[in-house]
């Protein structure tokens, strides 16, 4: 088994330059080597220095001094001059001039295509096959101010060894959100475990997920972009500000391809298999890594170069990609394509690699010729859409869906909606059926939503988009969330019980109420506080004898026990009390309009009506201090199904049953 080795500088000729580094003063800069030595120079020594004035990276060969070329090119090239002509003063002046001409470091893109062929941020190519979860890219050791801390994980397809498609899922963790895209659910995403329609835009605008062309794209305002075609191509584009701060299978983005195979512990891997295993994130059932296979047909590359509908289309000097050759070298894509075809002998397997090269060319702004035909790499499109080589799907959505963060201005090949239809997330729909987007969710035409703070209501129109108007809760009411939606309720909390009919908690959880039994309806959790109280409702059911009242309320307030009956009578500590009655300095009992009420000056009212309904009202100051069946009054109805032991119940009835009053005899039920 190969193992990770201590980091060393390999004894080889320097690699072609990838990027130019420029960091703002006075932040210290970690040297990131990038150099070029003219042919014929076999030996070299290198040294990186950060110049205080120019913030430049200077690399010395044995007899050459190299700079970023003043002739703009993509990728940027370096200019190498004989060291003998470079006197110190001229050298410093030239460094300053060339720094201004070359500009700042460029964004970096890492990609995975086809049979798990990787191209790192710094341009190193390797193949690694595995069906577990691995870290593709992520911020390591902290990020600079203004940049998002993120991780991108990928999972290999467990069936990949047989069908040659090696990307099953992509997971992005960023800003408290977890976005999952899987091969088995094309054009759909999961956000924090819940299925979400596209486009999705986080509430704070820090992330958007959309479909552009053939791809699902996750973007941030800073320019971080993760792209997945739901099949076999993944790309991560990181802004230049992330340079030197990343880690994973995509490398560290420091401008040097020579150290890209660095294991998780910082040591150098002896081969891609060892490197990939070190970045394993989590095990899944029957996942493993595979040894890379070699092509046994040594003449296949020559044969494929002549196949204008196979891999040869990539390097055909008169083919559809000829305009891109001067921008992006197709050689690496061609070699990956030939290897996949050699292993699987399926011409369609090569389409994903050709498509990834086409995507890279279009992102670079190159205009391509049509390369798909009815016999080769035909792309089927969903209902009401058609294929276009240059489509801007995110620019023509339904009026109310809005434009995702960073919607690309360059076109991409993909499926475009037919005339009279508009992009509605993953589908093309008639414009009159268009949806809208609001607060991270999609609304159907005619649907109305209330803002999270109840400050406005918005209605979706298929033709005009989202129409919003000011709103607010009436006086005496506050905005809370019930059943996942904002609504207005009384500023005081109210819990109602209609025995045999319905029960409603302080926070609005609703369910059927039992018709008989003794239950603790509400109570202050802290039994040692002077304002402690406890309310027990005893329902005897419709079969109770006529001499026995159907509903009785027992209120425990300090040292006093108050019993209310439906006939508007009250007992205090076992004695019938004329109403109104002052039980203590803090507690009183009154009767009005067929209702008898206990009032405690801490903000508690317990009311029994003549029809048997019981209402407990508590002041806002008691929020989150309450226990029993009515809940904790924290504004969140979702936790009102929690049982005394902490387990979540399935129904309100189960909650009420769990709060049976143990101090009431079963013969009374």
VOLUMDREN-631707 format. One line per field, with one value per residue (C-alpha): residue number from 1; residue in three letters; z, x, y. Coordinates in Angstrom, 2 decimals. Layout:
i: NUM  ...
aa: ALA  ...
Z: Z  ...
X: X  ...
Y: Y  ...
//
This chain:
i: 1  2  3  4  5  6  7  8  9  10  11  12  13  14  15  16  17  18  19  20  21  22  23  24  25  26  27  28  29  30  31  32  33  34  35  36  37  38  39  40  41  42  43  44  45  46  47  48  49  50  51  52  53  54  55  56  57  58  59  60  61  62  63  64  65  66  67  68  69  70  71  72  73  74  75  76  77  78  79  80  81  82  83  84  85  86  87  88  89  90  91  92  93  94  95  96  97  98  99  100  101  102  103  104  105  106  107  108  109  110  111  112  113  114  115  116  117  118  119  120  121  122  123  124  125  126  127  128  129  130  131  132  133  134  135  136  137  138  139  140  141  142  143  144  145  146  147  148  149  150  151  152  153  154  155  156  157  158  159  160  161  162  163  164  165  166  167  168  169  170  171  172  173  174  175  176  177  178  179  180  181  182  183  184  185  186  187  188  189  190  191  192  193  194  195  196  197  198  199  200  201  202  203  204  205  206  207  208  209  210  211  212  213  214  215  216  217  218  219  220  221  222  223  224  225  226  227  228  229  230  231  232  233  234  235  236  237  238  239  240  241  242  243  244  245  246  247  248  249  250  251  252  253  254  255  256  257  258  259  260  261  262  263  264  265  266  267  268  269  270  271  272  273  274  275  276  277  278  279  280  281  282  283  284  285  286  287  288  289  290  291  292  293  294  295  296  297  298  299  300  301  302  303  304  305  306  307  308  309  310  311  312  313  314  315  316  317  318  319  320  321  322  323  324  325  326  327  328  329  330  331  332  333  334  335  336  337  338  339  340  341  342  343  344  345  346  347  348  349  350  351  352  353  354  355  356  357  358  359  360  361  362  363  364  365  366  367  368  369  370  371  372  373  374  375  376  377  378  379  380  381  382  383  384  385  386  387  388  389  390  391  392  393  394  395  396  397  398  399  400  401  402  403  404  405  406  407  408  409  410  411  412  413  414  415  416  417  418  419  420  421  422  423  424  425  426  427  428  429  430  431  432  433  434  435  436  437  438  439  440  441  442  443  444  445  446  447  448  449  450  451  452  453  454  455  456  457  458  459  460  461  462  463  464  465  466  467  468  469  470  471  472  473  474  475  476  477  478  479  480  481  482  483  484  485  486  487  488  489  490  491  492  493  494  495  496  497  498  499  500  501  502  503  504  505  506  507  508  509  510  511  512  513  514  515  516  517  518  519  520  521  522  523  524  525  526  527  528  529  530  531  532  533  534  535  536  537  538  539  540  541  542  543  544  545  546  547  548  549  550  551  552  553  554  555  556  557  558  559  560  561  562  563  564  565  566  567  568  569  570  571  572  573  574  575  576  577  578  579  580  581  582  583  584  585  586  587  588  589  590  591  592  593  594  595  596  597  598  599  600  601  602  603  604  605  606  607  608  609  610  611  612  613  614  615  616  617  618  619  620  621  622  623  624  625  626  627  628  629  630  631  632  633  634  635  636  637  638  639  640  641  642  643  644  645  646  647  648  649  650  651  652  653  654  655  656  657  658  659  660  661  662  663  664  665  666  667  668  669
aa: UNK  UNK  UNK  UNK  UNK  UNK  UNK  UNK  UNK  UNK  UNK  UNK  UNK  UNK  UNK  UNK  UNK  UNK  UNK  UNK  UNK  UNK  UNK  UNK  UNK  UNK  UNK  UNK  UNK  UNK  UNK  UNK  UNK  UNK  UNK  UNK  UNK  UNK  UNK  UNK  UNK  UNK  UNK  UNK  UNK  UNK  UNK  UNK  UNK  UNK  UNK  UNK  UNK  UNK  UNK  UNK  UNK  UNK  UNK  UNK  UNK  UNK  UNK  UNK  UNK  UNK  UNK  UNK  UNK  UNK  UNK  UNK  UNK  UNK  UNK  UNK  UNK  UNK  UNK  UNK  UNK  UNK  UNK  UNK  UNK  UNK  UNK  UNK  UNK  UNK  UNK  UNK  UNK  UNK  UNK  UNK  UNK  UNK  UNK  UNK  UNK  UNK  UNK  UNK  UNK  UNK  UNK  UNK  UNK  UNK  UNK  UNK  UNK  UNK  UNK  UNK  UNK  UNK  UNK  UNK  UNK  UNK  UNK  UNK  UNK  UNK  UNK  UNK  UNK  UNK  UNK  UNK  UNK  UNK  UNK  UNK  UNK  UNK  UNK  UNK  UNK  UNK  UNK  UNK  UNK  UNK  UNK  UNK  UNK  UNK  UNK  UNK  UNK  UNK  UNK  UNK  UNK  UNK  UNK  UNK  UNK  UNK  UNK  UNK  UNK  UNK  UNK  UNK  UNK  UNK  UNK  UNK  UNK  UNK  UNK  UNK  UNK  UNK  UNK  UNK  UNK  UNK  UNK  UNK  UNK  UNK  UNK  UNK  UNK  UNK  UNK  UNK  UNK  UNK  UNK  UNK  UNK  UNK  UNK  UNK  UNK  UNK  UNK  UNK  UNK  UNK  UNK  UNK  UNK  UNK  UNK  UNK  UNK  UNK  UNK  UNK  UNK  UNK  UNK  UNK  UNK  UNK  UNK  UNK  UNK  UNK  UNK  UNK  UNK  UNK  UNK  UNK  UNK  UNK  UNK  UNK  UNK  UNK  UNK  UNK  UNK  UNK  UNK  UNK  UNK  UNK  UNK  UNK  UNK  UNK  UNK  UNK  UNK  UNK  UNK  UNK  UNK  UNK  UNK  UNK  UNK  UNK  UNK  UNK  UNK  UNK  UNK  UNK  UNK  UNK  UNK  UNK  UNK  UNK  UNK  UNK  UNK  UNK  UNK  UNK  UNK  UNK  UNK  UNK  UNK  UNK  UNK  UNK  UNK  UNK  UNK  UNK  UNK  UNK  UNK  UNK  UNK  UNK  UNK  UNK  UNK  UNK  UNK  UNK  UNK  UNK  UNK  UNK  UNK  UNK  UNK  UNK  UNK  UNK  UNK  UNK  UNK  UNK  UNK  UNK  UNK  UNK  UNK  UNK  UNK  UNK  UNK  UNK  UNK  UNK  UNK  UNK  UNK  UNK  UNK  UNK  UNK  UNK  UNK  UNK  UNK  UNK  UNK  UNK  UNK  UNK  UNK  UNK  UNK  UNK  UNK  UNK  UNK  UNK  UNK  UNK  UNK  UNK  UNK  UNK  UNK  UNK  UNK  UNK  UNK  UNK  UNK  UNK  UNK  UNK  UNK  UNK  UNK  UNK  UNK  UNK  UNK  UNK  UNK  UNK  UNK  UNK  UNK  UNK  UNK  UNK  UNK  UNK  UNK  UNK  UNK  UNK  UNK  UNK  UNK  UNK  UNK  UNK  UNK  UNK  UNK  UNK  UNK  UNK  UNK  UNK  UNK  UNK  UNK  UNK  UNK  UNK  UNK  UNK  UNK  UNK  UNK  UNK  UNK  UNK  UNK  UNK  UNK  UNK  UNK  UNK  UNK  UNK  UNK  UNK  UNK  UNK  UNK  UNK  UNK  UNK  UNK  UNK  UNK  UNK  UNK  UNK  UNK  UNK  UNK  UNK  UNK  UNK  UNK  UNK  UNK  UNK  UNK  UNK  UNK  UNK  UNK  UNK  UNK  UNK  UNK  UNK  UNK  UNK  UNK  UNK  UNK  UNK  UNK  UNK  UNK  UNK  UNK  UNK  UNK  UNK  UNK  UNK  UNK  UNK  UNK  UNK  UNK  UNK  UNK  UNK  UNK  UNK  UNK  UNK  UNK  UNK  UNK  UNK  UNK  UNK  UNK  UNK  UNK  UNK  UNK  UNK  UNK  UNK  UNK  UNK  UNK  UNK  UNK  UNK  UNK  UNK  UNK  UNK  UNK  UNK  UNK  UNK  UNK  UNK  UNK  UNK  UNK  UNK  UNK  UNK  UNK  UNK  UNK  UNK  UNK  UNK  UNK  UNK  UNK  UNK  UNK  UNK  UNK  UNK  UNK  UNK  UNK  UNK  UNK  UNK  UNK  UNK  UNK  UNK  UNK  UNK  UNK  UNK  UNK  UNK  UNK  UNK  UNK  UNK  UNK  UNK  UNK  UNK  UNK  UNK  UNK  UNK  UNK  UNK  UNK  UNK  UNK  UNK  UNK  UNK  UNK  UNK  UNK  UNK  UNK  UNK  UNK  UNK  UNK  UNK  UNK  UNK  UNK  UNK  UNK  UNK  UNK  UNK  UNK  UNK  UNK  UNK  UNK  UNK  UNK  UNK  UNK  UNK  UNK  UNK  UNK  UNK  UNK  UNK  UNK  UNK  UNK  UNK  UNK  UNK  UNK  UNK  UNK  UNK  UNK  UNK  UNK  UNK  UNK  UNK  UNK  UNK  UNK  UNK  UNK  UNK  UNK  UNK  UNK  UNK  UNK  UNK  UNK  UNK  UNK  UNK  UNK  UNK  UNK  UNK  UNK  UNK  UNK  UNK  UNK  UNK  UNK  UNK  UNK  UNK  UNK  UNK  UNK  UNK  UNK  UNK  UNK  UNK  UNK  UNK  UNK  UNK  UNK
Z: 0.00  -0.92  1.77  2.16  2.18  3.82  1.56  -0.80  -3.94  -6.80  -8.90  -12.20  -14.52  -13.29  -14.39  -16.63  -14.77  -13.66  -11.77  -10.70  -7.03  -5.67  -2.06  -0.44  1.92  4.75  4.99  4.76  1.66  1.58  -1.52  -4.14  -6.80  -10.46  -13.05  -16.53  -17.71  -21.38  -23.11  -22.73  -19.06  -17.25  -13.73  -11.58  -8.09  -6.92  -4.27  -3.51  -2.05  -1.30  -2.26  0.25  -2.39  -5.25  -3.38  -6.21  -6.45  -8.01  -9.03  -10.05  -12.37  -12.57  -15.28  -15.92  -14.16  -15.00  -14.74  -15.66  -19.34  -20.16  -23.14  -21.79  -22.33  -20.89  -18.99  -18.26  -19.44  -18.03  -19.57  -18.91  -19.39  -18.90  -15.33  -16.57  -17.97  -14.88  -12.66  -9.29  -10.10  -13.46  -11.90  -9.29  -11.88  -14.20  -11.36  -10.48  -14.11  -14.78  -11.59  -12.79  -16.23  -15.01  -12.38  -9.56  -9.26  -11.21  -10.05  -10.02  -11.29  -10.32  -12.14  -12.15  -15.39  -16.72  -15.10  -12.14  -13.95  -11.77  -12.82  -9.74  -9.21  -10.13  -13.27  -12.08  -13.71  -12.08  -11.91  -8.64  -8.39  -5.19  -4.09  -0.60  0.41  -0.14  0.40  -3.03  -1.80  1.31  3.34  5.64  8.57  8.50  5.72  5.04  6.09  3.71  2.42  3.20  5.05  2.91  2.11  -1.07  -0.72  -3.50  -3.44  -6.07  -7.72  -6.14  -9.61  -11.30  -11.73  -14.09  -16.00  -15.95  -14.48  -11.27  -9.65  -7.68  -5.38  -4.51  -1.08  -0.30  3.28  3.56  5.97  8.01  4.86  3.54  -0.15  -1.73  -5.44  -6.49  -9.76  -8.99  -8.63  -11.60  -11.56  -7.84  -4.67  -0.96  1.38  5.03  4.37  2.73  -1.00  -2.51  -5.88  -8.03  -7.90  -4.19  -2.63  1.04  3.20  3.75  0.08  0.84  -1.51  -4.51  -6.23  -9.79  -13.01  -15.86  -19.05  -18.17  -14.74  -11.18  -9.93  -6.35  -6.14  -3.57  -4.05  -3.65  -6.77  -5.27  -7.70  -7.54  -10.68  -11.12  -14.21  -12.14  -14.00  -14.34  -14.23  -11.18  -11.10  -8.26  -9.12  -6.27  -6.29  -6.24  -2.62  -1.57  -2.94  -0.58  1.87  0.32  0.68  -0.61  -3.84  -5.75  -4.15  -2.23  -4.97  -4.34  -7.95  -7.76  -9.29  -7.81  -4.30  -5.22  -4.07  -0.41  2.07  4.79  7.28  4.96  3.77  0.07  -1.42  -3.50  -5.83  -6.49  -4.68  -1.41  -1.88  -2.46  0.52  2.82  1.95  2.71  4.74  5.73  5.10  3.39  2.93  0.67  -0.43  -1.54  -3.73  -7.05  -8.62  -11.81  -14.97  -17.93  -21.58  -23.25  -26.77  -27.41  -30.87  -29.65  -29.19  -32.80  -33.97  -31.91  -33.30  -36.66  -35.27  -35.77  -33.83  -30.98  -28.80  -31.91  -32.08  -29.21  -31.06  -34.63  -35.91  -38.29  -35.87  -33.72  -30.93  -33.03  -31.75  -28.17  -28.67  -28.18  -24.93  -23.33  -24.28  -25.25  -24.85  -21.27  -22.06  -25.12  -23.12  -20.47  -23.21  -24.90  -21.61  -20.80  -24.28  -23.99  -20.69  -21.54  -25.36  -25.26  -27.42  -25.35  -22.26  -23.85  -24.27  -20.69  -21.23  -24.53  -22.83  -19.98  -22.48  -24.24  -20.90  -20.08  -23.48  -23.10  -19.59  -21.12  -23.55  -26.66  -29.33  -30.35  -33.38  -32.98  -31.92  -30.98  -33.75  -33.94  -33.99  -31.41  -27.91  -28.64  -25.71  -24.92  -23.40  -21.04  -22.22  -23.76  -24.26  -26.93  -27.18  -27.95  -28.13  -26.51  -23.98  -21.02  -19.03  -15.87  -17.69  -18.79  -15.74  -14.72  -13.69  -9.98  -9.63  -9.83  -10.98  -8.92  -7.34  -9.99  -12.97  -15.68  -18.54  -20.77  -22.56  -21.92  -23.96  -22.61  -22.89  -23.51  -23.08  -26.20  -27.31  -24.94  -22.04  -19.23  -16.94  -13.70  -11.66  -13.20  -15.74  -18.57  -18.02  -19.83  -18.69  -17.12  -14.78  -13.60  -9.94  -7.75  -5.34  -1.82  1.29  0.13  -1.14  -4.32  -4.44  -6.94  -8.89  -6.64  -3.42  -0.67  1.98  5.13  5.85  8.69  10.87  9.69  8.17  4.69  2.64  -0.86  -3.57  -6.58  -10.01  -13.01  -15.22  -12.85  -10.43  -6.73  -5.50  -1.87  0.41  3.97  6.74  10.48  13.50  15.13  18.46  21.31  19.05  18.19  15.28  15.99  13.92  14.00  11.82  10.10  9.05  10.64  12.12  14.62  18.06  21.26  23.00  25.97  25.49  25.50  25.85  25.30  26.10  24.95  26.45  23.83  21.07  20.60  22.40  21.43  23.09  23.97  20.72  18.49  18.27  17.69  18.13  19.48  23.22  25.41  26.85  30.25  32.67  34.93  33.28  34.21  31.73  32.72  35.40  36.22  35.93  38.94  41.96  44.40  43.03  45.10  41.98  41.27  40.00  38.62  36.70  36.56  34.40  35.36  32.66  33.46  29.95  28.57  30.49  33.87  36.14  36.21  39.80  38.92  37.01  33.63  33.89  37.03  37.18  40.12  40.50  42.85  43.76  46.58  49.66  48.14  46.20  44.13  42.45  39.69  38.43  35.36  37.53  38.23  41.76  43.31  46.33  48.10  50.24  50.37  51.26  48.99  48.40  47.57  44.43  43.91  46.43  47.34  48.08  48.84  48.03  44.64  43.79  43.31  41.90  39.99  37.88  34.85  31.96  32.65  33.18  36.42  36.47  38.69  38.39  39.70  39.55  38.01  34.76  34.94  34.30  34.42  33.07  32.97  30.85  31.38  28.34  29.87  27.85  29.79  28.87  30.53  29.70  30.66  30.25  27.83  30.80  31.55  28.11  28.13  31.88  31.59  31.67  31.12  28.24  27.13  26.23  27.12  25.36  23.47  20.17  18.50  18.07  16.80  20.30  21.89  21.09  23.44  26.22  29.84  29.13  26.07  23.37  20.57  20.45  17.31  18.36  20.86  22.38  23.26  24.94  27.04  28.10  29.22  31.56  33.56  37.13  39.35  42.54  41.33  42.00  39.00  40.39  39.72  35.98
X: 0.00  1.35  1.61  1.85  5.43  7.07  6.70  9.67  10.37  10.55  13.70  12.13  11.96  9.60  5.98  4.30  3.00  -0.64  -1.32  0.09  -0.06  -0.77  -1.89  -2.62  -0.13  0.71  -0.59  2.38  2.25  3.11  5.27  3.41  5.91  5.05  7.79  8.94  12.47  13.47  14.18  17.71  18.01  18.28  19.31  17.71  17.45  14.50  13.86  10.71  10.81  8.06  9.09  7.92  7.07  5.77  4.23  5.73  6.83  10.27  11.59  15.15  16.48  20.23  20.80  17.36  15.03  11.35  8.40  4.75  4.59  3.31  1.50  -1.90  -2.76  -5.07  -3.50  -0.87  2.65  6.00  8.82  12.34  15.41  19.13  20.14  23.36  21.50  19.38  21.18  19.39  17.91  16.52  15.21  13.14  11.73  10.76  9.12  6.94  5.91  5.12  3.08  0.81  0.48  -0.20  -2.76  -4.09  -4.29  -7.10  -10.03  -9.37  -11.51  -11.25  -13.25  -14.06  -15.18  -16.16  -14.39  -13.26  -10.63  -9.56  -8.11  -7.00  -7.14  -3.46  -3.73  -2.59  -4.40  -4.94  -7.53  -8.97  -11.94  -13.89  -17.49  -17.29  -17.73  -14.65  -13.81  -13.46  -12.68  -13.04  -11.60  -8.83  -7.25  -9.66  -10.74  -10.05  -12.62  -15.55  -15.14  -17.50  -16.31  -17.42  -16.95  -17.78  -18.14  -18.64  -19.69  -18.69  -21.36  -21.41  -22.27  -19.53  -17.15  -19.67  -21.12  -18.27  -20.17  -18.42  -20.25  -23.36  -23.84  -22.49  -23.00  -22.22  -22.00  -22.00  -23.42  -25.48  -27.03  -26.49  -27.35  -27.42  -27.68  -27.84  -27.69  -30.95  -32.90  -31.94  -33.02  -33.88  -31.97  -32.28  -31.71  -31.11  -32.76  -35.91  -36.70  -36.53  -37.72  -35.46  -34.42  -33.61  -32.25  -31.27  -33.10  -29.96  -28.98  -25.69  -26.41  -28.55  -29.18  -30.46  -30.50  -28.51  -28.22  -27.68  -26.33  -27.33  -25.34  -24.71  -23.41  -22.43  -22.14  -18.34  -18.09  -17.75  -19.54  -20.21  -21.61  -22.98  -24.64  -26.44  -24.42  -20.65  -19.22  -18.51  -16.70  -15.73  -14.72  -13.08  -12.37  -8.69  -9.05  -9.21  -5.70  -3.61  -6.48  -8.16  -7.67  -9.15  -8.97  -8.89  -5.60  -4.58  -4.88  -1.41  -0.26  1.99  0.69  3.66  2.18  -1.44  -1.33  -1.01  -2.70  -5.02  -2.11  0.01  2.34  2.90  1.04  3.00  0.05  -3.55  -5.12  -3.34  -4.14  -7.85  -8.16  -6.73  -9.59  -12.33  -15.06  -17.51  -18.09  -21.21  -22.29  -19.94  -17.94  -14.34  -11.56  -10.46  -7.04  -6.71  -6.87  -4.58  -5.58  -4.12  -4.75  -1.70  -2.93  -6.31  -5.21  -4.06  -7.31  -9.46  -7.71  -9.20  -12.70  -14.50  -17.55  -15.58  -12.81  -11.14  -13.72  -11.88  -8.58  -9.88  -8.25  -11.14  -13.83  -16.41  -13.91  -11.14  -11.84  -11.27  -7.90  -5.97  -7.83  -8.02  -5.69  -7.87  -5.05  -5.88  -9.59  -8.73  -6.53  -9.23  -11.79  -9.63  -9.05  -12.77  -13.58  -10.84  -12.21  -15.91  -16.05  -19.13  -18.98  -21.74  -19.51  -17.20  -19.97  -19.64  -15.97  -16.66  -19.52  -17.22  -14.74  -17.60  -18.70  -15.17  -14.93  -18.27  -17.38  -14.22  -16.43  -15.60  -18.28  -18.57  -19.95  -22.60  -21.05  -24.01  -25.77  -28.72  -26.24  -23.74  -24.29  -27.91  -29.36  -33.02  -34.92  -37.94  -41.46  -42.01  -38.29  -35.65  -31.86  -29.79  -26.03  -26.10  -28.93  -29.30  -31.90  -31.52  -32.28  -35.80  -37.58  -41.16  -41.64  -41.92  -39.00  -36.29  -32.69  -30.33  -27.19  -24.51  -26.59  -23.97  -23.82  -22.23  -24.42  -24.31  -25.63  -28.81  -32.55  -34.44  -38.17  -40.33  -42.11  -44.98  -43.37  -41.12  -38.59  -40.35  -37.61  -36.91  -39.75  -41.10  -44.71  -47.20  -46.62  -50.07  -49.01  -45.82  -44.82  -43.16  -40.25  -40.39  -38.24  -36.50  -39.61  -41.65  -45.29  -47.85  -49.98  -52.69  -50.96  -50.60  -47.89  -47.38  -43.90  -42.00  -42.52  -46.13  -45.13  -46.52  -48.58  -47.54  -49.63  -48.19  -49.37  -48.38  -48.07  -46.90  -44.84  -45.03  -47.36  -46.81  -48.63  -48.05  -49.75  -49.49  -51.10  -54.05  -53.51  -53.09  -51.82  -48.31  -46.75  -45.80  -45.13  -47.73  -47.53  -44.51  -46.33  -46.48  -49.81  -51.19  -52.34  -53.20  -50.17  -51.21  -51.08  -54.35  -54.87  -58.35  -59.91  -63.36  -63.66  -64.56  -64.06  -60.83  -57.68  -55.44  -52.07  -50.58  -48.59  -51.43  -50.95  -54.43  -55.92  -58.90  -59.52  -60.45  -63.97  -63.05  -60.12  -58.15  -55.24  -52.73  -53.57  -51.01  -48.41  -45.41  -42.37  -40.54  -42.46  -40.44  -41.51  -44.16  -46.37  -46.41  -49.72  -51.19  -54.45  -56.09  -59.16  -61.37  -63.87  -66.36  -67.74  -71.29  -72.14  -71.68  -74.79  -76.89  -75.92  -72.20  -70.91  -69.39  -66.33  -64.51  -61.43  -59.00  -56.60  -53.61  -52.22  -49.69  -51.46  -54.92  -56.96  -59.81  -62.45  -64.73  -67.93  -70.07  -72.94  -70.81  -69.97  -66.52  -65.00  -61.89  -60.00  -63.07  -65.61  -68.23  -67.21  -69.61  -68.50  -66.61  -64.05  -60.57  -58.67  -55.33  -53.45  -52.53  -55.57  -59.27  -62.37  -65.22  -68.27  -69.65  -71.96  -72.05  -68.28  -66.36  -62.75  -59.68  -57.22  -53.64  -51.84  -48.73  -50.70  -52.72  -56.48  -58.37  -61.92  -64.67  -67.75  -71.20  -70.81  -67.70  -64.99  -61.83  -59.49  -56.13  -54.63  -51.05  -49.09  -46.16  -43.79  -44.40  -43.23  -40.98  -41.58  -44.61  -45.11  -47.98  -50.36  -50.77  -47.08  -44.29  -45.59  -42.34  -43.97  -43.10  -45.96  -43.63  -42.34  -45.80  -45.93  -43.03  -43.85  -42.65  -39.71  -38.62  -39.93  -42.02  -45.57  -47.56  -50.75  -52.05  -54.21  -51.06  -49.63  -52.77  -52.81  -49.18  -50.18  -52.76  -52.99  -51.61  -53.09  -56.68  -58.21  -59.02  -62.54  -63.24  -62.51
Y: 0.00  3.40  6.02  9.76  11.02  14.07  17.11  17.54  19.59  17.12  17.19  18.16  21.08  23.80  23.57  26.15  29.21  29.25  32.49  35.80  36.70  40.14  40.67  44.04  45.66  45.18  41.58  39.15  36.99  33.32  32.79  30.78  29.64  29.91  29.99  29.17  28.29  28.39  25.13  23.89  24.85  21.53  22.59  25.25  26.65  28.65  31.26  33.15  36.64  39.10  42.60  45.21  47.80  45.71  42.74  40.69  37.08  36.79  33.36  32.83  30.14  29.46  32.05  33.50  35.92  35.44  37.85  37.83  38.71  42.21  40.67  39.71  36.05  33.44  31.79  34.48  33.72  34.77  36.73  35.33  37.52  36.73  37.58  39.25  42.28  42.77  45.28  45.85  49.25  48.14  44.95  46.79  49.20  46.36  44.46  47.45  48.00  44.36  44.05  46.85  45.24  41.69  42.59  40.46  36.72  35.09  32.99  29.26  26.39  22.73  20.07  16.37  14.76  11.35  8.43  10.59  12.64  15.58  18.93  20.90  24.65  24.80  22.68  19.24  16.29  12.89  10.11  8.84  6.48  5.88  5.38  6.96  10.61  12.81  16.48  18.01  21.53  23.60  26.46  25.25  27.02  29.94  32.30  35.95  38.58  38.79  35.22  32.36  29.28  26.36  22.69  20.78  17.01  14.47  10.86  8.36  6.24  2.73  1.34  3.35  0.44  -1.12  1.82  4.34  7.30  8.20  11.15  10.23  13.24  16.69  18.25  21.89  23.18  26.96  29.53  27.05  25.57  22.07  21.67  18.20  17.39  13.73  11.85  10.06  13.35  15.52  19.19  18.93  19.83  19.12  22.07  21.12  17.76  19.14  18.99  22.48  23.70  25.85  28.56  28.65  31.84  31.91  34.44  36.51  36.36  34.59  31.68  30.84  27.52  27.59  25.63  27.13  25.17  21.51  22.27  22.93  25.93  27.03  30.61  33.23  37.00  36.75  34.57  31.10  28.77  25.03  23.39  19.86  18.43  15.77  13.16  13.13  16.65  18.80  22.13  24.48  28.06  29.95  33.71  34.69  35.83  32.16  31.52  29.44  28.82  25.77  22.04  18.77  16.81  20.11  21.11  24.21  26.87  28.29  28.46  25.39  22.14  20.31  20.15  19.44  15.79  16.80  14.48  15.72  15.75  17.89  15.14  14.41  11.44  8.97  8.32  9.51  6.53  7.36  11.03  10.37  8.01  10.68  13.03  10.50  12.20  9.50  5.84  4.55  0.97  -1.02  2.02  1.61  2.99  1.48  1.11  3.14  1.06  1.60  1.37  -1.73  -0.43  1.73  2.70  3.95  7.54  7.70  6.10  8.47  11.54  10.64  10.01  13.31  12.10  10.57  11.98  13.36  16.13  17.80  18.22  18.52  21.72  22.24  21.07  22.87  23.58  25.10  28.61  27.42  25.73  28.96  29.64  26.20  23.34  20.33  17.80  16.78  16.44  14.35  11.96  11.49  10.89  8.23  6.42  6.26  5.02  2.40  1.07  1.07  1.01  3.21  6.30  7.92  7.65  10.18  12.75  14.01  14.88  16.62  18.50  19.57  21.00  22.80  24.25  25.44  27.11  28.89  30.09  31.55  33.48  31.44  31.08  27.44  25.68  23.01  19.70  17.48  15.52  13.18  10.29  11.51  12.92  13.87  15.78  15.05  17.97  18.00  18.77  22.24  22.87  22.42  22.25  25.32  25.57  28.99  29.35  31.70  29.81  31.87  35.12  34.21  32.81  33.40  37.05  36.29  33.89  36.52  36.15  33.99  35.43  35.79  34.66  34.14  36.60  33.97  31.47  27.75  24.87  23.44  23.15  26.38  26.89  26.93  30.08  30.94  29.06  30.28  28.64  27.79  26.17  22.77  22.90  25.02  26.07  28.30  31.87  32.00  29.17  30.90  30.78  33.40  33.40  34.84  34.38  31.23  29.43  29.24  30.35  29.14  31.58  33.06  32.01  34.62  34.63  36.71  38.10  36.45  39.55  40.05  43.41  42.66  40.24  39.21  37.56  35.75  36.81  34.70  37.78  40.53  38.50  39.21  42.00  43.04  45.48  46.67  44.73  44.26  42.69  44.50  46.28  43.83  41.05  39.91  38.02  34.38  31.26  28.52  25.40  26.92  30.10  33.58  34.61  37.13  36.07  37.86  39.31  37.23  33.48  31.55  27.82  26.43  23.08  22.01  18.50  15.92  18.48  20.47  21.52  24.50  25.15  28.56  28.52  27.31  23.55  22.08  18.62  16.64  16.80  13.78  13.77  12.35  12.25  14.60  16.43  19.12  21.86  24.51  25.10  27.28  25.02  26.54  25.27  27.38  30.77  32.66  33.01  29.25  27.89  24.68  24.16  20.72  20.07  17.15  16.03  13.28  12.81  12.76  9.59  11.30  11.30  14.44  15.22  15.25  18.31  17.39  19.66  20.85  23.06  22.87  25.78  25.57  29.01  29.05  27.63  27.98  25.42  26.85  24.68  25.99  24.35  24.95  26.24  29.35  28.26  28.30  26.54  27.90  25.42  23.18  25.87  27.41  31.02  33.87  35.69  37.84  36.56  37.84  34.64  36.38  39.55  38.00  35.82  36.57  34.81  36.49  35.65  37.48  36.59  32.87  32.55  32.14  33.34  32.95  35.88  35.95  39.32  37.69  37.60  34.35  33.98  30.68  30.77  28.13  28.82  27.39  25.07  23.44  25.19  26.06  28.96  29.65  33.07  33.99  37.23  37.51  37.74  34.04  32.90  29.83  29.33  27.07  23.32  20.85  20.13  23.76  23.97  26.38  29.54  30.19  31.21  27.90  25.45  22.71  21.91  21.71  17.99  17.32  14.86  15.28  12.95  14.91  12.56  14.12  12.81  12.13  13.97  16.52  13.78  11.83  14.94  15.49  11.83  12.16  15.00  13.03  14.37  11.59  13.09  12.58  9.18  6.99  6.45  10.11  9.76
//
